[in-house]
Amino acid sequence: MRANPLGRDAAAWIWIELAGGVLHHSPHHTATRTRLRTFDRTLTPEDRLLLLEHGYEVLGAVVDDVARQHRPAAAVGVEPEDRADAG
């Protein structure tokens, strides 16, 4: 099964927008700039907003996962206000 080219272009567009225009270090480095410029020109303001909202949602989920993985073992399942009460 082939990847959806519009989905691939949307993912690359989100990466560029959130990373400040850096494509060569992204997982989408093989995307051609010409194809992405064409994709960008077809977007309406509403499309841009939806893509950015989706990008920030995904980024937030990744940040939450990373933060959860790096919590001290003793703190897992204990909220900060619970730790303050225990001390």
C-alpha positions in Angstrom: 0.0 0.0 0.0 1.4 3.4 -0.9 1.4 6.4 1.5 -1.2 9.1 0.8 0.8 11.9 -0.9 -1.5 14.6 0.5 -1.0 13.2 4.0 2.8 13.1 3.5 2.8 16.7 2.2 0.6 17.8 5.1 3.0 16.1 7.6 6.0 17.8 5.9 4.2 21.2 5.9 3.4 20.9 9.6 7.1 19.9 10.4 8.3 23.0 8.4 5.9 25.3 10.2 6.6 24.0 13.7 10.4 23.7 13.1 10.8 27.1 11.6 11.5 26.0 8.1 14.1 23.3 8.6 13.4 20.4 6.3 16.8 18.7 5.9 16.8 17.3 9.5 13.2 16.2 9.4 11.7 12.8 8.7 10.4 14.4 5.6 13.8 15.4 4.1 13.0 13.6 0.8 10.0 15.9 0.1 10.8 18.2 -2.8 10.5 21.9 -2.1 8.6 22.4 -5.3 5.9 19.9 -4.3 5.7 21.5 -0.8 5.4 25.0 -2.3 2.6 23.8 -4.5 0.9 22.2 -1.5 1.3 25.4 0.5 -0.3 27.5 -2.3 -3.4 25.3 -2.3 -4.0 25.8 1.4 -6.8 28.1 2.6 -6.4 30.0 5.9 -8.7 27.5 7.5 -6.6 24.6 6.2 -3.5 26.2 7.7 -5.2 26.6 11.0 -6.4 23.0 11.1 -3.0 21.7 10.2 -1.3 23.8 12.8 -3.9 22.7 15.5 -3.2 19.1 14.6 0.5 19.6 14.7 0.4 21.2 18.2 -1.9 18.4 19.4 0.6 15.8 18.3 3.5 17.8 19.7 1.7 18.1 23.0 1.1 14.4 23.1 4.8 13.7 22.5 5.9 16.2 25.2 3.5 14.5 27.6 4.9 11.1 26.8 8.5 12.2 27.1 7.8 14.0 30.5 6.0 10.8 31.8 9.0 8.7 30.8 11.4 10.9 32.6 9.5 11.2 35.9 11.4 9.8 38.9 10.1 6.3 39.8 9.0 7.4 43.2 6.9 10.2 41.7 5.0 8.0 39.2 1.3 8.1 40.2 1.9 10.9 42.8 0.7 14.4 41.8 2.9 17.4 42.9 0.3 18.5 45.5 0.4 15.0 47.0 4.2 15.2 47.4 3.9 18.6 49.1 1.4 17.1 51.6 3.6 14.1 52.4 6.6 16.3 53.4 
